[in-house]
Amino acid sequence: MPYDPTIYRGAARHYCRGRPAYSAELVPTLTREVGLDGRGRLLDVGCGPGVLTVPLAPLFEETIGLDPDADMLAEGERRADEQGVRSICWVRAVAEDIRGLGLGLGTFRLVTFGQSFHWTDREQVAEVIYDLPEPGGSLVLVVNTVAGRPAPVNPGYPVIPHEAIGELVDRYLGPRRRSGPGFHPDRFEDALARTRFGLPRVIFAPGRPDIVRDTDSVVAGYFSLSWATSHRFGERRPQYEAELHALLHQHSPAGLFWDWPGDTEILIAQKAA
């Protein structure tokens, strides 16, 4: 399926404000499980605004953040500069372009996908990726997972009314939503098992139990989703946004919501040493 350049149009400025963070233990968990020590190179595929790229970059000598959306890359570069991270090179390309980029990318100690692997032709991309890590290097997929994970105790705030918001979006945009291409509808583990990587290890880092979001953050979160980006509403965006604010106020007059995005699931597939 060809890349649609409009899929995340306008989402970059909402992304980091609206998306809940990964586990606070993600970086130390990866450091321990993959044996990171400041050496080697990192390739973060589908990096978006650098949610994984920026915090992981200090663990490597050099990092490449690869994404097809120019606004996402610009936002990632801005965030890296803001945090004093100077070792990242930002490359505009889709994952399927990696074969063509080939030796120009070099080799890596770690290749990561942070909630982006579902946008790719999974097995095809994984086979191409296999040639990039150095011997013993790894491919790591990172996602937030709620299903099957024990939820922490609510700290006392209303939960985000996702079902009601979804119904509101459907009234404006219809029930058919944009999502990943779905070349392989099965689990990531099964897709990787059919490649040279083989079956990955799956571990979990505990999700953040204390994320409290204000109304603007919740609105930003929905504008960061591929199926609800702001441009999709066209001239009706102000009306939609006003209704969304009213709905959120109805559920929480104080304008604060508890958000538990689940635990951070980490799939680690290692290349043969």
N, C-alpha and C positions, 0 to 999 in steps of 0.2 A: 504493500500500500504506500503510495507516494506521500511525502511529508506535506502537511497542510500548514502553511506559514501563519494562518490566522488562528490556530488552535489555542494559543495563549496570548493573543494580542491584548495588550493593556494589562496583563496580569502581573508583570514583573514588580511593579511598585506596591502591589498588595501582598505579594507572596510571603515575605518574611514576617510582616506584621500579622498576617492572617493564618498562617499555618502553625500548628503546635509543634514545639521542638521535639527532637529525638531525646532519648534517654540521656540523663546527665552522665551515665556510665558508658556511653557509646565509645568515646575516644579511649579511655583506659581499657575497655573490654577488647577493642580492636588491637590496641598496642600489645596486650597480653596474648591474645589468641593468634595473631599473625606474626608476632615477634618484631614489631617496629622499633627502630632505634635511631632514627634520624638519617639513615642512609637510603639511597635508592630514589626512585621516582614514583609518583602517583598519577594515574589517569582517572578522572572522575567523569563518567559518561552520562549525558543528560543532566549536567550539573545545575541547570537553572541558575538562580542567583547565588550559587556557592554555599548552599546550606551544609553540605558535607565538605566541599572543597576547602573552604576557608579554615575551619577548625582542624582539618587533617593536615593541611599543607606544612605546618611547622614540624611535622614528624618525618619530613622527607627533604632531600636536597633540592628537588624540583617537582613542580606539580603542573599538570595540564587539566584545565576544566573545559570540557567539550559539550556544546549545546547548539541547536540550530536557531535559537531565538536571540537576535541581536540585543534586544532590550534586557533579556535575562542576563546575558554576558556582561552588559554594561553595569547592571545592578550588582552583579557579583564582583566586578572589578572595583566598583565604588565601595562596597562593603570591605573588601580586602584592604584597600588603601586606608580606609577609616580605622581598621584594626592593625595597621602596620605590617601586613603580610605582603611581602614583595616577591615571593618565589613562584607565583602562579602565572602561567601563560594561558590566555583565553582563546579558544579555537572554535570558530563557527562551523559546525558540521553535524549531520545526523550520525547515529551509531553505524548505520549501514555504509557510511562513507569511509569507515576505518580501513577497510581492505584497500581502497584506493590511496589513502594517505600512507599506509604501509610503513616502510622504513623511515619515512619522515617523522613519524612519532617516536621511534626508538623503542626501547624495552622498559618495563616497569616492574617494580616490586609488588605493586598492588593496583588493581583496576576495580573501581567501585561504580555501582548504580544505586542512587538514592531515590527510591520510589519512581524509577524511570524505566526499568527493564520491561514493564508491560507495554510500553510504546513501541517496542522493537519486534522484529522477526526473531524470536528468542533463540532458537537453535542455530540459525544462520549466524547471528551476531556472536553468540557464545563461541562458535567454532572459529570465527575470525579473531576474537579476543584471546583465544587460547595461545596464539602465536606471539602475543605481546608480553606476557609476564616473563621475567627471568626464571631459570629453573628453581622450582620451589616457591615461586611467587603465587599470588592468589587472586581470584575473582571474588568480590564480596557484593552481595545484594542486601540493601537495607530498606526495611519497610516498618511502618507502625501497624501492629496487629492487635485487634480487639477480640476477635473470635477465639474462644477457648482460653482466654487469659483471665485470671481472677481480678476483678475490679477492686480498687482501693475504696476506702470509706470516703464518701462525699464530705468535703470540709464545711458544707453548709450553704452552698450557693445553688441556685437553680441550674439545671443542665441546659445546654443549648438545644432548643426545640428543632432538631434537624428534620423531623418528619413534617412539621408544619411549614418550615422554610422550603422544603422540597416541593410541597404542594403549591406554595406561592410561585416558585420558579416555573413549575409546570403550567400554571395559569398564563404566564407570560410567554414561555418558550415552547410549550408542548411537552409531552412526556418522553419524547425520544431524546436521549442525552448522548453527548460525545464522551467517549472513553477510549481506552487503549485499543489498538487494532485487533487484538485477540487472535493472532495467528495460531496460538496454542492455548486453548482454554483451560488446560490442566495446570497443576501447581508448578511453580518455578523449579522445585526440586526435581520433578519428573522431566521437565524440559532439559535441565542440565544433565540429568542422568543419561540422556540420549546423546550427549556430546563427549568429546575427549576428556572433559573435566570429570565426568562421572558424578555420582550422587554427592551432594554437598553436605557438610555438617550444618546443623541448625541450632543456634543458641539464642537466648533472649537476654536483653539488658532491661532492667526494670523501668517502666514508663514513669513519667513525672506525675505524681499524684496531686500536685498542688497548683496546677495551671488555672489561673483565674483570668478570664477574658472580659474586656469591656465591649460595649455594643459596637463601637467602630472596628474593633478587632474581629468580631464575628462577621460583620459585613465584609471586611477585607478578605476574610477567609473564603467566603463564597465567591467574591470577585476573582480569587486566585485559582478557582477550579475551571478546568477546560470547558465544562458544559454550562458554566454560569458567568463567564467573563463579561465585563461591563459592556463591550461593544455589541454583544448579542442582543441587548435590549433596545439598541438604537434610540429613537426619540422617546421611547417609553421608560428609559432608565430612571429619570427623576421620580416618576410615579412609582416604579418598582421599589426604588430605594426608600421612598417615604413609607410605603406599605411595610417594607422589611423592618424599618426602624420602629414603626408602630407595633408590629407583631412582637418584636423583641422586648419592647417596653411593657407590653401586656404580660409577658412571661417573667420579666424581672424589672420592676419599676426603678430599682437601684442601678440598673444597667450593668450588672456583673453576673458572669456565668462561670460555672465549673466546666472544664474541658479535660477529659481523660482520653488521650488518643490511643491508648493501649500500650503494651510493652513494645520495645523496639526489637524486631526480629532480624537476625543477622544470619545470612546464608553464606558459608565459606566454602568455596571450591578451589582446591589447590592443584597447581600444575605439578607434574612429576618432577622431582629433583634430578 
